[in-house]
Amino acid sequence: MRPTDSVIEPLARKHGLVIEDVADEVLVYDLEHHHAHCLNPTAAFVWKKCDGKTSVSRIAELLAHKEGTPIDLDIVWLALDQLRKSKLLIEHSGVMAHITSQSVSRREIMRRIGVGAVVALPVITSLVAPTPAQAATCQPTGAPCTTPAQCCSGLCPSGTCV
């Protein structure tokens, strides 16, 4: 165990998010960045334990207890790095720098621990969600316009869609 494993206590971001538990995954919509994230069971578990009081080593212990199998600390560090990249952690007191420096790649974990660990690997799937304005449909022929992009035809001569 590294010294940082028992000292670092990450804190999950909860403000500006819409959070929905679906089966054993967690869907998170970030209202500030307009990103949707799907956290698999491992990533969701780690994120829920990021209360600013629970250390990385304790999160690994809790995850191992839940899974009924030993969990390598690097799996928790990988989850924290993915949560950091997804902007789902609050940046405070150098925690982010420790997360970045401690994280290893999914490939490295698989090489070291073995293929059996793949089940426990954290996965966050993200996509950019359009803002309501970006998701608006195009304007039909005869509608007022200011740019060709507003028109279904892509033509906006004289302020009217053609």
N, C-alpha and C positions, 0 to 999 in steps of 0.2 A: 504494500500500500504506500502510495506517495503521500507526503505531508499535506498536500492540497486536498486529498480525498476526504479528509475528516474536518477540514477547515472551511472549504467552500460550501456555501449554503445558497443555492440559486433561488431566484424568486420569479414565479410565472407572472406574466402580464395578464390581467383580467379586464382592464378598462379598454373600452373601444372594441370589444369583441362580442360576437354572438356565438355562444357555445351550445352544442347539441350532442348529447350522447346517443349514439346509434349502435345498437348491439354492443360489441366490445371495442368499438372505435369511437373517436371523438371528432366531430366536425367543428371547425372553427372558422368563422368569417371575420376577417379583420376590416372593420369599418373605416379605419384610417388609411390603410394601404390598398384596400379593395382586392384582397387576396383571400382565397378560400383554401383551407388546409384540412386534410384528412390524416389524423394521427392513428397509426395502427395501435394495437393493445399495449405494446412495450413503450412506444413514444408517449401515448396517452397516460400511462401509469407514471412515467417519469415526470411528465409535465404537471400532473395533479399533485405530485409530492414536492414540487418546487414551491415551498411556502416561505422561504427565507430563513427557516429555522432548522431544516433537515439537511444534513451534509450529504455529499455525493456518496460516500461510503455507506451511509445509512440507507439512502435510496436503493443502492445495490443490494443491501441486506433484505430490505422489504420486498424488492422485486424477486429475489431468490426464494424468499419464503412463499410468495404468491405463486411462483412457477413450480416450486418444489424441486428445484435444481440449482446448483451453484451458478452464479452470474458473474462474469468477468466485469470488473469496473470499467473497462474500455467500452462496454456496451452502453453504460450510463453516460460516459463522456461523449460517445457518438450521438446519443439522443439529445444531450444538452447542446452539442454543436449544431445539430439540425434545428432545434428549437430556437437557438440564437439566430441562425441564418433566416429563419421564418419570422423573426421579430416577435416571438412569443415569450421572451424572457425580458425582465426589466434589467436594464444596465445599471449596476451599482458596484461601488468599491472594488473595481478591478476584476470582478467575477468573469466578465466576458473575455478578458485577456487570458485568464486561466483556462477557460473552456476551450478557446482557440488553441492554446499551446498543448493541452492535454489530449485533444481529440485525435483519433486515428481513423483511417478509412475503413469502410465496410469490408473492402477486399483484404486489408491487413488482419482484421478480426477473424474473418473466415479462414485465412491461411493459418493463423495461430491457434484458434480454438477448434476449427473443424466445421464441416458442413452442418452438423447437428445444431450448431448455434444459430443457424440462419433463422430458425423459428423465433428466436428471441431478439433478433436485430430490430432496432427501431426504424420505422419508415414513416416519413411525412411526405404526402403527395400534395402538391400545391398547384393552384392555377390562378391566373389573374382574372378577376371578375370585372366586367365593364361597369362603369358608373351608369346611373340611369340615363344620363345624357348621351353617353356613348352607345347605349343599348337601344336607343330610339330607332324606330324604323324610318325608312326613307320617305321623302315627300312624293306624292303622285303628280302626274301631269297637271299643270295649272296652279299648283300651290306656290306660294311665295317662297323665295330662296335668296340666300346671299352668296352661297358657294355651290359649285357643281356636286360636291360630296353629299349635299343634303337631298339631292334628287335621285330617285330610283334610276332614271335614265343616265344620270351623270352629266346632264346638260342644264345650265342655269343662265341662259341669255336674258338680259334685261330684267333680272329679278324674279323670273317665273320659271318653274320647272317645265321642261318640254318633254 
